[in-house]
Amino acid sequence: MRLLFIGKRFNTNRDALLEKFGRNYQFPLHLAQRHSVTLWLVDYHSKTTIQCSDGPLTITSTPVKNLAVFKHYLLGTYQTTQPIDMVIASGDCYIALMAQRIAKKLRAKFIFDVYDKYDEFGGYIKPLGFDLFGHLLKTADMRLFASHALLHSLGQPEYDAILSNGLDANHFRPIDKAKARHKLQLPADATYVGYFGSMEPDRGVQDLIAAVQILREQGQRIELLLGGKAHNSLQLDQPGIRYLGNVPFADVPYALAASDVLAIPYRRSPFMDAGASNKIAEAMACQRPIVATRSPNLTANFPQQAQELEPYLAESSQPSSLATVLAQQLLDRKLVAAPQNIYWSGITSTLEQDLKRLNHDPA
């Protein structure tokens, strides 16, 4: 198969190109081992065009700010010497609209990778009165969904497919806690509750801060270990919080391993309920004890693990409930086994079969 994959370069404060981060990089990279794949990254932040390769994968990153992305589109320089069979869009509705128009021009299949509930973003609902998200869902030859909630609310299970986020098995792995703390220059004898990732209000970090403060007021000698881009609503310069900044992606496994318990304190919202957070699988792969809130982000995507974690699940938006399960998990240190298919290689093999089915390729 010959594939053109168009994705967003920067997402969740990570650079897909330089950090080889996320589905916008890893799926094309793994597919390129057996197929002809071109990756086109749309860059909303910088002003530099980059052309490079990673093994057999050919990559172009074009900025929006200096209009290079539009030049790339208008001149058709995304085309290859051989006809393209499929155009896969992953990133947002505007990237998907461009991909849909390219697919139509090339007479290729258009595949829409929906990894967020885009109709929760104001700019995608009805720009200029047009239901862009609905149009893309309707016109796609196949839709890929990052979560089960998204598939069942927006897709057709008999035609569409789950394409969950994956992990690098060499990156997210069990690491000795003492080694991790030494690398991050953390004290060996502290007790840390860890959270690493985005900190928008619906991620529940404020509830986690309050829960840790409740336990500290009860006499527990614990600290909250935080990493990620801080939201301006959070006050992180207070006792009981050690903020590591936006931890480099290469160091995230060490931050996870340095924690005694990892927290996933998500609040309930249409956006979060439809998500498929990577940090859940990361915590399991790194073999760290977990506490979480009862969010479909966990219960719908990891039902077996959620059942095992039932004693350590709190009610969303309730710091006192979160404090209770944190205290219990700090005593029990209960681990759950990671699901079978959470690594990029295995998930890509499943994607490959879905693409062959769409392309009527029996091989």
C-alpha positions as CSV (number, residue, x, y, z in Angstrom):
1,M,0.0,0.0,0.0
2,R,1.0,3.6,-0.7
3,L,0.0,5.9,2.1
4,L,0.1,9.7,2.8
5,F,-0.3,10.4,6.5
6,I,-1.1,14.0,7.4
7,G,-0.9,14.9,11.1
8,K,-0.4,17.7,13.6
9,R,3.3,18.2,14.6
10,F,2.8,19.6,18.1
11,N,0.2,18.0,20.4
12,T,-0.1,18.0,24.3
13,N,3.0,20.1,24.5
14,R,5.1,17.5,22.7
15,D,6.9,17.6,19.4
16,A,6.0,14.6,17.2
17,L,9.0,15.1,15.0
18,L,11.9,15.8,17.4
19,E,10.6,13.5,20.2
20,K,9.1,10.8,17.8
21,F,6.0,11.3,19.9
22,G,2.5,9.9,19.6
23,R,0.3,8.4,17.0
24,N,1.1,11.1,14.4
25,Y,4.6,9.8,14.2
26,Q,4.6,6.2,15.4
27,F,1.9,4.8,13.2
28,P,3.4,6.1,10.0
29,L,6.9,5.0,11.2
30,H,5.7,1.4,11.9
31,L,3.6,1.2,8.7
32,A,6.7,2.3,6.7
33,Q,8.4,-0.9,7.6
34,R,6.2,-2.8,5.1
35,H,4.6,-0.1,2.9
36,S,5.4,3.1,1.1
37,V,4.5,5.9,3.6
38,T,5.0,9.6,3.4
39,L,4.4,11.7,6.6
40,W,3.4,15.3,6.3
41,L,3.3,17.2,9.6
42,V,1.5,20.5,9.9
43,D,3.3,22.9,12.3
44,Y,1.2,25.5,14.0
45,H,4.1,26.8,16.2
46,S,7.4,27.3,14.4
47,K,8.4,28.9,11.1
48,T,10.9,26.3,9.7
49,T,10.2,23.8,7.0
50,I,12.0,20.5,7.7
51,Q,12.5,17.6,5.3
52,C,14.0,14.4,6.6
53,S,13.6,10.7,6.9
54,D,13.5,8.0,9.6
55,G,14.6,4.8,7.9
56,P,12.1,4.2,5.1
57,L,9.7,6.9,6.3
58,T,9.9,10.2,4.4
59,I,8.9,13.2,6.4
60,T,8.0,16.9,5.6
61,S,7.1,19.4,8.3
62,T,5.5,22.6,7.0
63,P,4.6,25.7,9.1
64,V,1.3,27.5,9.0
65,K,2.7,30.8,10.1
66,N,4.8,31.5,7.0
67,L,2.2,29.8,4.7
68,A,4.6,27.0,3.7
69,V,1.8,24.4,4.5
70,F,-0.4,26.1,1.8
71,K,2.4,26.2,-0.7
72,H,3.0,22.5,-0.1
73,Y,-0.7,21.8,-0.6
74,L,-1.2,24.0,-3.7
75,L,1.9,22.8,-5.5
76,G,1.0,19.2,-4.8
77,T,4.5,18.4,-3.5
78,Y,3.1,15.8,-1.2
79,Q,2.6,13.5,-4.2
80,T,4.9,10.5,-4.8
81,T,6.1,8.9,-8.0
82,Q,3.5,6.2,-7.6
83,P,-0.3,6.7,-7.1
84,I,-1.3,7.1,-3.4
85,D,-3.9,4.6,-2.3
86,M,-5.0,6.2,1.0
87,V,-4.7,9.6,2.7
88,I,-4.9,9.4,6.5
89,A,-5.6,12.6,8.5
90,S,-4.8,12.8,12.2
91,G,-4.7,16.0,14.1
92,D,-7.7,18.2,13.8
93,C,-10.7,19.0,11.6
94,Y,-8.8,21.5,9.4
95,I,-6.0,19.0,8.7
96,A,-8.7,16.5,7.9
97,L,-10.5,18.8,5.5
98,M,-7.2,19.3,3.6
99,A,-6.6,15.6,3.6
100,Q,-10.1,14.9,2.3
101,R,-9.6,17.3,-0.6
102,I,-6.3,15.8,-1.4
103,A,-7.8,12.3,-1.4
104,K,-10.5,13.4,-3.7
105,K,-8.0,14.9,-6.1
106,L,-5.8,11.8,-6.1
107,R,-8.8,9.4,-6.2
108,A,-7.5,7.8,-3.0
109,K,-9.4,6.6,0.0
110,F,-9.8,9.2,2.8
111,I,-9.4,7.9,6.4
112,F,-10.2,10.2,9.3
113,D,-8.3,9.4,12.5
114,V,-10.5,10.8,15.3
115,Y,-8.5,10.9,18.5
116,D,-10.5,13.6,20.3
117,K,-14.1,14.7,20.6
118,Y,-13.6,17.6,18.1
119,D,-17.1,18.9,18.5
120,E,-16.2,20.0,22.0
121,F,-13.8,22.6,20.4
122,G,-15.6,25.8,19.5
123,G,-13.7,26.3,16.3
124,Y,-14.8,23.0,14.9
125,I,-18.5,22.9,15.7
126,K,-19.9,25.0,12.9
127,P,-17.3,27.4,11.4
128,L,-19.3,29.9,9.2
129,G,-22.4,27.9,9.9
130,F,-20.9,24.7,8.4
131,D,-20.8,21.4,10.3
132,L,-17.2,20.6,9.4
133,F,-16.8,17.7,11.9
134,G,-20.0,16.1,10.8
135,H,-19.1,16.5,7.1
136,L,-15.7,14.8,7.6
137,L,-17.2,11.9,9.5
138,K,-19.8,11.5,6.8
139,T,-17.4,11.7,3.8
140,A,-14.6,9.5,5.2
141,D,-14.2,6.1,3.7
142,M,-13.1,4.8,7.1
143,R,-13.0,6.4,10.6
144,L,-10.5,5.4,13.2
145,F,-11.3,6.2,16.9
146,A,-8.9,6.5,19.8
147,S,-11.4,5.4,22.3
148,H,-14.4,3.0,22.6
149,A,-16.6,6.0,23.7
150,L,-15.8,7.8,20.5
151,L,-16.5,4.8,18.3
152,H,-19.8,4.1,19.8
153,S,-21.0,7.7,19.8
154,L,-19.7,8.8,16.4
155,G,-18.8,5.8,14.3
156,Q,-20.2,2.6,12.8
157,P,-18.6,-0.4,14.6
158,E,-19.2,-2.7,11.6
159,Y,-17.2,-0.4,9.3
160,D,-14.9,1.7,11.5
161,A,-12.2,0.7,13.9
162,I,-10.5,1.4,17.2
163,L,-7.0,2.7,16.9
164,S,-5.8,3.2,20.5
165,N,-2.8,5.1,21.5
166,G,0.3,3.0,21.9
167,L,3.6,2.9,23.8
168,D,7.2,2.2,23.0
169,A,8.1,-1.1,24.9
170,N,11.7,0.0,25.2
171,H,10.7,3.4,26.6
172,F,7.9,2.6,29.0
173,R,9.2,-0.2,31.2
174,P,9.7,-1.0,34.8
175,I,12.7,1.0,36.2
176,D,14.1,0.7,39.7
177,K,12.8,3.5,41.9
178,A,16.1,4.3,43.5
179,K,17.7,4.6,40.0
180,A,14.9,6.9,38.8
181,R,15.2,9.2,41.8
182,H,19.0,9.4,41.4
183,K,18.6,10.4,37.8
184,L,16.1,13.1,38.6
185,Q,18.0,14.2,41.7
186,L,15.1,13.4,44.1
187,P,15.5,12.4,47.7
188,A,15.6,8.6,48.2
189,D,13.4,8.5,51.3
190,A,10.4,10.8,50.2
191,T,7.0,9.4,49.5
192,Y,5.7,10.8,46.2
193,V,2.2,10.8,44.6
194,G,3.0,11.4,40.9
195,Y,1.1,13.1,38.1
196,F,2.7,13.9,34.7
197,G,0.8,15.4,31.8
198,S,-1.5,18.1,30.8
199,M,-3.0,20.2,33.6
200,E,-6.1,21.8,32.2
201,P,-8.9,22.0,34.8
202,D,-10.8,18.9,33.6
203,R,-7.6,16.8,34.2
204,G,-8.4,17.2,37.9
205,V,-5.0,18.3,39.1
206,Q,-6.5,20.8,41.4
207,D,-8.5,18.0,43.1
208,L,-5.3,16.0,43.4
209,I,-3.5,18.9,45.1
210,A,-6.4,19.3,47.5
211,A,-6.4,15.5,48.2
212,V,-2.7,15.5,49.0
213,Q,-3.1,18.5,51.3
214,I,-5.9,16.6,53.2
215,L,-3.5,13.7,53.8
216,R,-0.7,16.0,54.9
217,E,-3.0,17.7,57.3
218,Q,-3.8,14.2,58.7
219,G,-0.1,13.7,59.4
220,Q,1.0,11.8,56.3
221,R,4.5,12.7,55.1
222,I,3.8,12.7,51.4
223,E,4.5,15.1,48.5
224,L,2.9,15.6,45.1
225,L,5.4,15.1,42.3
226,L,4.2,17.0,39.2
227,G,5.4,17.3,35.7
228,G,3.9,19.0,32.6
229,K,2.9,22.4,31.4
230,A,1.3,24.1,34.4
231,H,-2.1,25.7,33.9
232,N,-2.3,29.3,35.2
233,S,-5.1,28.4,37.6
234,L,-2.8,26.2,39.6
235,Q,-0.7,27.4,42.5
236,L,2.3,25.0,42.5
237,D,4.7,27.0,44.8
238,Q,3.2,25.7,48.0
239,P,4.3,23.1,50.6
240,G,3.9,19.5,49.6
241,I,4.4,20.0,45.9
242,R,7.6,19.3,44.0
243,Y,7.1,20.6,40.4
244,L,9.6,19.3,37.8
245,G,8.5,21.5,35.0
246,N,7.5,20.1,31.6
247,V,9.5,16.9,31.9
248,P,11.3,15.9,28.6
249,F,9.6,12.9,27.0
250,A,12.8,10.8,27.4
251,D,12.6,11.3,31.2
252,V,8.9,10.6,31.7
253,P,9.5,6.9,32.5
254,Y,11.9,7.9,35.2
255,A,9.4,10.3,36.7
256,L,6.8,7.5,36.7
257,A,9.2,5.1,38.3
258,A,10.2,7.7,41.0
259,S,6.6,7.8,42.2
260,D,5.3,5.6,44.9
261,V,1.7,5.9,43.6
262,L,0.5,7.5,40.3
263,A,-2.7,9.4,40.2
264,I,-5.2,9.9,37.3
265,P,-7.7,12.4,38.8
266,Y,-9.8,13.2,35.7
267,R,-13.0,15.1,36.1
268,R,-16.1,14.2,34.1
269,S,-16.7,16.1,30.9
270,P,-17.8,15.2,27.4
271,F,-14.2,15.8,26.2
272,M,-12.5,13.7,29.0
273,D,-15.1,11.0,29.0
274,A,-14.4,10.4,25.3
275,G,-10.7,10.4,25.6
276,A,-8.1,7.6,25.6
277,S,-5.3,8.8,27.9
278,N,-1.8,7.4,27.3
279,K,-0.8,7.9,31.0
280,I,-3.1,5.0,32.1
281,A,-1.3,2.5,29.9
282,E,2.1,4.1,30.8
283,A,1.5,3.6,34.5
284,M,0.6,0.0,34.0
285,A,3.6,-0.7,31.7
286,C,5.9,0.9,34.2
287,Q,4.4,-1.3,37.0
288,R,3.5,1.5,39.3
289,P,0.5,1.5,41.7
290,I,-2.4,3.6,40.5
291,V,-5.3,5.6,41.9
292,A,-7.9,7.1,39.6
293,T,-11.3,8.6,39.4
294,R,-14.3,6.7,37.9
295,S,-13.9,8.1,34.4
296,P,-14.9,6.4,31.1
297,N,-11.4,7.3,30.0
298,L,-10.3,4.4,32.3
299,T,-13.4,2.2,32.7
300,A,-14.3,2.1,29.0
301,N,-10.9,1.6,27.6
302,F,-9.4,-0.6,30.3
303,P,-12.4,-2.4,31.8
304,Q,-10.5,-5.4,33.3
305,Q,-7.9,-3.2,34.9
306,A,-10.6,-0.8,36.2
307,Q,-12.3,-3.7,37.9
308,E,-9.1,-4.7,39.6
309,L,-8.5,-1.1,40.7
310,E,-12.0,-0.7,42.1
311,P,-10.8,-0.2,45.8
312,Y,-8.6,2.6,44.5
313,L,-11.2,4.5,42.3
314,A,-12.5,7.8,43.6
315,E,-15.5,9.9,42.7
316,S,-14.6,12.6,40.2
317,S,-14.2,16.2,41.4
318,Q,-14.2,15.0,45.1
319,P,-10.8,15.6,46.8
320,S,-11.9,13.8,50.0
321,S,-12.8,10.7,48.0
322,L,-9.4,10.9,46.2
323,A,-7.6,11.3,49.5
324,T,-9.3,8.1,50.9
325,V,-8.2,5.9,48.0
326,L,-4.7,7.5,47.9
327,A,-4.2,6.6,51.6
328,Q,-5.3,3.0,50.9
329,Q,-3.1,2.6,47.9
330,L,-0.1,4.0,49.7
331,L,-0.6,1.1,52.1
332,D,-1.4,-1.6,49.6
333,R,0.7,-0.7,46.6
334,K,-1.6,-2.8,44.4
335,L,-0.3,-3.4,40.9
336,V,-2.4,-4.4,37.8
337,A,-1.0,-6.1,34.7
338,A,-0.9,-4.1,31.5
339,P,-3.3,-5.0,28.7
340,Q,-1.9,-7.3,26.0
341,N,-2.0,-4.9,23.0
342,I,-0.7,-1.5,24.2
343,Y,2.5,-1.2,22.1
344,W,2.9,0.6,18.8
345,S,4.0,-2.5,16.9
346,G,1.0,-4.6,17.8
347,I,-1.6,-1.8,17.4
348,T,-0.1,-1.0,14.0
349,S,-0.5,-4.6,12.9
350,T,-4.2,-4.3,13.7
351,L,-4.4,-1.0,11.8
352,E,-2.7,-2.6,8.8
353,Q,-5.4,-5.3,8.6
354,D,-8.1,-2.6,8.7
355,L,-6.4,-0.7,5.9
356,K,-6.1,-3.8,3.8
357,R,-9.7,-4.6,4.3
358,L,-10.6,-1.1,3.1
359,N,-8.2,-1.4,0.1
360,H,-9.6,-4.9,-0.7
361,D,-6.0,-6.3,-0.4
362,P,-6.0,-9.9,0.8
363,A,-2.2,-10.1,1.2
